[in-house]
Amino acid sequence: MKFSNYLTKSWEIQDWLASHSHNLNFLEEEKEIKNFIRNTEYGFSEQERNLRLEKAKKTTKIVNIISILITVVVIFFKDFFNISIAILLFVPLIILVIVLSFKGLIKYGDKEGGESTIYPSIFWGFSAPIFLMFLLILFTIDILNTKNLWLPLILTSIFIFILCIYGSKEYIIKNIKSYGKIIMLLVLTTMYSFCIIMSFNSYFDESKVKSYNSILLEKRVSKGKSTNYYFKLYNKSLSKQVEEYNVSNSLFKRKNIGDSITILVKEGKLKIPYYKIE
């Protein structure tokens, strides 16, 4: 709030407002401390509860550092796709168990600017491997048809989301910022669920490769945050109309319109077919 200098004794008004206003973040933190002290779930004495909170803070710090380090290391070994994905899948699962064991002392939501809280956040440790894994799968596994993806994705996302909010007790809505954190957690759990489903679908897939031939009708490049390459192909066994297929940069440069293209398709363990273009 600003006051014109033409107002007499405006500084007195400003001083009065400053002395009678309250820091909402401070009040929120004070409320958290009072609730924590009264909560016997974390120990019967105040000393026990404080030790439990300190342990949660130390554990969160260590887990965040280890998780981010693992994610960075995996970036340099991403060519070992199956091993990389297995490691990245395992990290959020361990974090989920750790958060559950601390019964709400560790939160998934990241602290926003000016926000004050006594509880530690495991946001970066949880989200870093999920983001990398999601990108690796998205750019490595090309889904032919998503019809059988949606139901397991919705069910898995709901299950993991419930585990997360139950373990961290982030279902308690304190203010409007809480809604943003819950939405972000829902996005992360959906991404993680997608990674679990697609990894399971391809890794345990024992179906035989089916080969389909087509003529390259058209090719295009899509540029945005990343560059994607597409072929327009038609095969009546795969689709009733011309479809676009994602291809690699090297294949895009190698093939010309009119060339013969081979589409290799696998059924997938969960009947989510995926393909590779040659």
Helices and strands as residue ranges (DSSP letters): H 10-20, H 24-38, G 40-42, H 46-76, H 81-101, H 123-140, E 142-143, H 150-168, H 176-203, E 210-215, E 218-223, E 227-233, E 243-247, H 249-254, E 260-266, E 274-277
